[in-house]
Amino acid sequence: MRYRLIIFDWDGTLMDSEARIVDCMQAAARDTGLAELSRAAVRDIIGLGLPEAIDKLCPGISAARAETLRQHYAQRFRAADQTPLQFFPGVERGIARLREGRDTRLAVATGKSRRGLDRVFAANGSGAWFDASRTADETRSKPHPQMLEELLDETGVDVGDAVMVGDTEYDLDMARALGMDRIAVTYGVHEPRRLAACQPSFTAHAFPELIDWLHA
């Protein structure tokens, strides 16, 4: 195995949740009385913490209205979570293969809230896959590297023995700020050219390609 610690983004990297995030945010904006948000604009903020995402989507929004939008989005997403989302093809088998390595540790670094991540962990049992996780409401949002710093401290792994896997420039820039290796996956929300600008160590077009490369 190339690394002792493999850190995964969640939405757009492990779980195919883009459509739900976009639909819930667009509906929340309508609930709040805001102008219609385009699908492209909402796709672009997937991976950020919710306050940071709202700031980027709605520049100049008042604190009160931002909080209303946040609440409507959270309500919409909780209701939608009654219908389980699917992992991308190959994720479950690939994670099982990684967990066979005795010295390999797995972690999650996500823009989700702790409550949201724990809810999906409980729904599909995936929490048992990971040794550690960090969410955007527990620390600073991507692309600030604090999330990764805390995961390194918790697992006791040096930055040179760790890699970040993600589908957005926020994931890759977070790792680049620490000098951590990074892997881009192109089946998520950011275009390949944006990911390439972050100088990934490897680019995977499907999850099994990523697993094969990590084992090479």
Phi, psi and chi 1 to 4 in degrees:
 res  aa     phi    psi   chi1   chi2   chi3   chi4
   1 MET       -  137.7 -172.8   69.4   65.7      -
   2 ARG   -71.8  -26.6  -68.0  176.4 -176.4  -96.9
   3 TYR  -135.8  153.5  -58.0   96.5      -      -
   4 ARG   -86.9  -25.8  -68.9 -179.1   53.7 -139.1
   5 LEU  -132.6  124.8  174.8   62.7      -      -
   6 ILE  -116.4  119.2  -56.0  166.0      -      -
   7 ILE  -108.8  125.3  -54.9  170.2      -      -
   8 PHE  -109.5  137.3  -67.9   96.6      -      -
   9 ASP   -68.4  162.4  167.2   58.6      -      -
  10 TRP  -102.5  -71.5 -168.4  -93.4      -      -
  11 ASP   -69.7  121.7  -64.2  -55.4      -      -
  12 GLY    89.7   -9.1      -      -      -      -
  13 THR  -115.5  -51.3  -61.7      -      -      -
  14 LEU  -100.7  -42.3  -63.5 -179.8      -      -
  15 MET  -112.4  137.5 -176.9  153.5  -83.0      -
  16 ASP   -85.7   80.4 -171.2    2.4      -      -
  17 SER  -116.3    5.3   48.9      -      -      -
  18 GLU   -56.2  -48.9  173.2 -165.8  -34.5      -
  19 ALA   -62.4  -39.2      -      -      -      -
  20 ARG   -67.4  -42.9  178.8  167.2  -64.1  177.3
  21 ILE   -61.0  -46.1  -67.6  169.8      -      -
  22 VAL   -63.1  -48.2  172.3      -      -      -
  23 ASP   -61.0  -42.7  -70.0  -14.2      -      -
  24 CYS   -68.2  -38.0  -71.6      -      -      -
  25 MET   -70.7  -40.8 -175.7   59.4   78.2      -
  26 GLN   -62.9  -42.0  -72.0 -177.7  -43.7      -
  27 ALA   -66.2  -39.3      -      -      -      -
  28 ALA   -63.8  -37.5      -      -      -      -
  29 ALA   -63.9  -41.7      -      -      -      -
  30 ARG   -64.6  -41.6  -69.5 -167.4  -66.5  -90.3
  31 ASP   -57.7  -34.9  -66.2  -19.0      -      -
  32 THR   -86.0   -8.5  -49.7      -      -      -
  33 GLY    82.3   23.2      -      -      -      -
  34 LEU   -91.6  165.2  -63.2  170.7      -      -
  35 ALA   -63.4  152.4      -      -      -      -
  36 GLU   -59.0  132.9 -177.7   73.0   16.3      -
  37 LEU   -94.0  131.7  -61.8  175.2      -      -
  38 SER   -72.5  154.8   71.6      -      -      -
  39 ARG   -61.5  -39.6  -63.5 -166.7   72.4   83.3
  40 ALA   -62.6  -40.9      -      -      -      -
  41 ALA   -65.2  -41.1      -      -      -      -
  42 VAL   -71.7  -39.0 -179.2      -      -      -
  43 ARG   -57.5  -36.9  -72.4  179.4   78.3 -109.8
  44 ASP   -65.8  -26.7 -175.0   63.8      -      -
  45 ILE   -96.6   -1.5   55.7   81.1      -      -
  46 ILE   -62.2  128.7  -66.6  174.5      -      -
  47 GLY   113.1  -25.2      -      -      -      -
  48 LEU   -80.2  158.2  -63.5  176.1      -      -
  49 GLY   -62.7  154.8      -      -      -      -
  50 LEU   -60.4  -44.6 -169.5   48.9      -      -
  51 PRO   -60.1  -41.3  -24.7   35.6      -      -
  52 GLU   -68.0  -37.3  -69.1   77.0   14.0      -
  53 ALA   -63.5  -43.5      -      -      -      -
  54 ILE   -64.9  -41.3  -69.9  171.6      -      -
  55 ASP   -58.9  -39.4  -76.2  -14.3      -      -
  56 LYS   -75.5  -36.3 -171.8  168.5 -176.2  178.1
  57 LEU   -73.1  -35.3  -79.5  170.7      -      -
  58 CYS  -129.3   71.1  -53.5      -      -      -
  59 PRO   -56.3  134.9  -20.0   31.5      -      -
  60 GLY    81.3    4.4      -      -      -      -
  61 ILE   -64.1  142.5 -169.7  172.4      -      -
  62 SER   -70.2  157.2   69.2      -      -      -
  63 ALA   -60.4  -39.4      -      -      -      -
  64 ALA   -66.3  -42.6      -      -      -      -
  65 ARG   -72.2  -34.3 -149.3  163.0 -165.7 -162.2
  66 ALA   -62.5  -40.7      -      -      -      -
  67 GLU   -65.9  -38.7  176.5   58.0   18.6      -
  68 THR   -62.9  -43.3  -59.3      -      -      -
  69 LEU   -62.7  -42.7  177.1   58.2      -      -
  70 ARG   -60.1  -44.5 -173.6 -160.3   66.7   77.8
  71 GLN   -65.2  -43.6  -69.1  178.4    2.0      -
  72 HIS   -63.3  -41.2  -79.0  -59.2      -      -
  73 TYR   -63.1  -46.7  173.9   79.1      -      -
  74 ALA   -60.1  -41.8      -      -      -      -
  75 GLN   -63.9  -44.9  -69.7  166.2    2.4      -
  76 ARG   -61.5  -42.7  -70.3  -86.3 -173.9  175.3
  77 PHE   -71.1  -39.6 -154.9   88.6      -      -
  78 ARG   -60.9  -42.6  -79.3 -163.4  -57.6  -89.2
  79 ALA   -64.5  -41.4      -      -      -      -
  80 ALA   -67.5  -28.9      -      -      -      -
  81 ASP   -66.0   -8.8  -97.6   -2.8      -      -
  82 GLN   -64.2  -23.0  -60.1  -56.4  -50.2      -
  83 THR  -102.7  111.2  -57.9      -      -      -
  84 PRO   -60.8  142.1  -21.5   32.7      -      -
  85 LEU   -87.5  164.5  -72.1  166.0      -      -
  86 GLN  -105.5  148.0  -60.2  -61.5  -49.7      -
  87 PHE   -74.5  155.6  -69.1  106.6      -      -
  88 PHE   -62.9  154.3  -75.1  104.9      -      -
  89 PRO   -55.1  131.6  -27.3   35.8      -      -
  90 GLY    90.6   -7.8      -      -      -      -
  91 VAL   -66.1  -50.3  165.5      -      -      -
  92 GLU   -63.3  -44.8  -69.7  166.7  -79.7      -
  93 ARG   -66.2  -39.8 -178.8  175.2  -65.1 -178.4
  94 GLY   -66.0  -42.5      -      -      -      -
  95 ILE   -63.6  -41.4  -67.8  -70.2      -      -
  96 ALA   -59.7  -38.5      -      -      -      -
  97 ARG   -66.3  -40.8 -171.3  175.9  165.8 -162.9
  98 LEU   -64.6  -36.8  -68.5  177.9      -      -
  99 ARG   -71.3  -11.0  -67.2 -179.2   66.0 -147.2
 100 GLU   -70.0  -21.9  -67.4  171.7   -3.5      -
 101 GLY   -77.0  118.9      -      -      -      -
 102 ARG   -62.7  -32.9  -69.5 -170.8  174.7 -174.6
 103 ASP   -97.5    8.1  -63.1  -34.1      -      -
 104 THR   -99.8  129.6  -56.6      -      -      -
 105 ARG  -115.0  147.3  -51.1 -170.8   74.7 -179.2
 106 LEU  -122.0  144.9  -53.6 -179.7      -      -
 107 ALA  -145.6  166.4      -      -      -      -
 108 VAL  -123.8  135.7  171.6      -      -      -
 109 ALA  -128.1  110.6      -      -      -      -
 110 THR  -135.9  153.9  176.4      -      -      -
 111 GLY   -80.0   -4.2      -      -      -      -
 112 LYS   -66.1  165.1  -61.3  178.0   82.0   66.5
 113 SER   -81.5  162.9   67.8      -      -      -
 114 ARG   -61.3  -42.4  170.5   50.7   61.8 -173.3
 115 ARG   -61.4  -41.8 -174.8  174.5  -65.0  178.7
 116 GLY   -66.5  -42.9      -      -      -      -
 117 LEU   -66.2  -43.9 -177.0   62.3      -      -
 118 ASP   -62.9  -33.2  -74.9  -12.4      -      -
 119 ARG   -64.8  -43.3 -170.2  165.0   58.8 -118.4
 120 VAL   -74.8  -33.5   72.6      -      -      -
 121 PHE   -56.8  -45.4  -84.7  174.1      -      -
 122 ALA   -70.4  -34.2      -      -      -      -
 123 ALA   -67.8  -35.8      -      -      -      -
 124 ASN  -122.4    3.9   55.3   34.0      -      -
 125 GLY    76.3    9.0      -      -      -      -
 126 SER   -74.4  -14.0   56.9      -      -      -
 127 GLY   -58.7  -29.3      -      -      -      -
 128 ALA   -69.6  -12.5      -      -      -      -
 129 TRP   -74.2  -23.4  -61.0   -9.9      -      -
 130 PHE  -115.9  144.8  -57.5  101.7      -      -
 131 ASP   -85.6  -21.7  -61.5  -77.9      -      -
 132 ALA  -161.6  159.9      -      -      -      -
 133 SER  -155.5  153.3   60.3      -      -      -
 134 ARG  -136.5  140.7  -78.0  -64.2 -177.2  -78.0
 135 THR  -119.1  163.5   61.2      -      -      -
 136 ALA   -68.5  -22.9      -      -      -      -
 137 ASP   -88.0   -1.8   59.4  -19.1      -      -
 138 GLU   -97.7  -18.7  -65.5  175.1  -39.3      -
 139 THR  -153.6 -162.9 -177.6      -      -      -
 140 ARG   -81.7  146.1  -63.0 -173.5   66.0  172.4
 141 SER   -68.4  153.3  172.2      -      -      -
 142 LYS   -56.7  149.1  -56.1  170.6 -174.1  178.1
 143 PRO   -90.5   11.3   32.8  -35.9      -      -
 144 HIS   -62.5  139.5 -166.8  -79.2      -      -
 145 PRO   -83.4    5.2   30.7  -36.5      -      -
 146 GLN   -57.6  -36.7 -176.0  173.6  -21.3      -
 147 MET   -56.8  -44.8 -162.1  177.3  -69.6      -
 148 LEU   -70.8  -39.4  -63.0 -176.8      -      -
 149 GLU   -58.3  -42.0  -68.4  171.3  -30.1      -
 150 GLU   -68.4  -37.1  -68.1  178.4    3.1      -
 151 LEU   -67.2  -38.5  -72.1  169.7      -      -
 152 LEU   -62.5  -44.0  -66.8  172.8      -      -
 153 ASP   -62.7  -44.0  -72.0  -17.5      -      -
 154 GLU   -65.9  -38.8 -179.4  174.6  -18.9      -
 155 THR   -89.5  -13.2   57.6      -      -      -
 156 GLY    71.1   28.3      -      -      -      -
 157 VAL  -106.6  137.9  175.2      -      -      -
 158 ASP   -73.3  152.5  -68.3  -26.2      -      -
 159 VAL   -59.2  -32.8   66.6      -      -      -
 160 GLY   -71.0  -13.3      -      -      -      -
 161 ASP  -104.8   12.8  -67.1  -38.0      -      -
 162 ALA  -124.8  158.0      -      -      -      -
 163 VAL  -143.0  144.9   65.1      -      -      -
 164 MET  -106.2  132.3  176.6   70.1 -152.6      -
 165 VAL  -115.5  124.0 -177.6      -      -      -
 166 GLY  -158.7  166.6      -      -      -      -
 167 ASP  -107.6    4.0   69.2  -52.7      -      -
 168 THR  -129.5  160.4   70.4      -      -      -
 169 GLU   -65.9  -24.1   63.9 -176.0   25.1      -
 170 TYR   -63.2  -41.3  -47.2  128.0      -      -
 171 ASP   -63.6  -47.4  -58.3  -48.5      -      -
 172 LEU   -73.6  -38.1  -54.3 -173.3      -      -
 173 ASP   -66.2  -34.8  -78.4  -16.6      -      -
 174 MET   -59.5  -45.5  175.4  173.5   64.8      -
 175 ALA   -69.9  -40.3      -      -      -      -
 176 ARG   -61.9  -33.1 -176.8  159.9   58.9  166.4
 177 ALA   -62.4  -24.7      -      -      -      -
 178 LEU   -98.5   -5.3  -71.2 -175.8      -      -
 179 GLY    75.1   24.2      -      -      -      -
 180 MET   -88.9  141.8 -179.2 -174.7  -70.1      -
 181 ASP   -60.1  153.3  -78.3    1.9      -      -
 182 ARG  -145.8  144.6   47.9 -146.8  171.8  -92.7
 183 ILE  -121.1  130.1  -62.3  172.3      -      -
 184 ALA   -96.9  139.9      -      -      -      -
 185 VAL  -116.7  132.7  -62.5      -      -      -
 186 THR   -94.6   -1.9   61.7      -      -      -
 187 TYR   -89.0    3.9   51.1   78.7      -      -
 188 GLY   -93.6 -135.1      -      -      -      -
 189 VAL  -100.1  -27.4  -62.6      -      -      -
 190 HIS   -95.0  144.3  -78.5 -177.0      -      -
 191 GLU   -67.6  150.8  -63.0  174.9   -4.1      -
 192 PRO   -53.7  -35.4  -29.4   36.6      -      -
 193 ARG   -66.5  -35.6   61.9  178.3  178.1   78.7
 194 ARG   -67.6  -40.5  -67.9  178.8   67.7  177.6
 195 LEU   -66.9  -39.9  -59.0  175.5      -      -
 196 ALA   -63.1  -31.9      -      -      -      -
 197 ALA   -64.9  -18.1      -      -      -      -
 198 CYS   -89.4    4.3  -58.8      -      -      -
 199 GLN    54.7   59.1  -59.2  176.8  -45.2      -
 200 PRO   -67.6  152.8   25.0  -33.8      -      -
 201 SER   -70.9  -27.6  -56.2      -      -      -
 202 PHE  -156.2  150.1  179.5   68.0      -      -
 203 THR  -123.6  124.3  -61.7      -      -      -
 204 ALA  -110.1  138.7      -      -      -      -
 205 HIS   -99.7   -6.6  -55.9  -68.9      -      -
 206 ALA  -155.3  153.0      -      -      -      -
 207 PHE   -61.2  -40.7 -160.9   81.5      -      -
 208 PRO   -60.6  -29.8  -28.5   38.2      -      -
 209 GLU   -62.8  -40.8  -72.0 -178.8   19.6      -
 210 LEU   -60.6  -46.1  161.9   67.2      -      -
 211 ILE   -63.8  -43.3  -58.0  -59.3      -      -
 212 ASP   -61.2  -42.2  -71.9  -17.7      -      -
 213 TRP   -66.3  -40.4 -173.4   81.1      -      -
 214 LEU   -63.6  -30.6  -71.6  169.1      -      -
 215 HIS   -85.5  -13.6  -83.6  -79.0      -      -
 216 ALA   -64.0      -      -      -      -      -
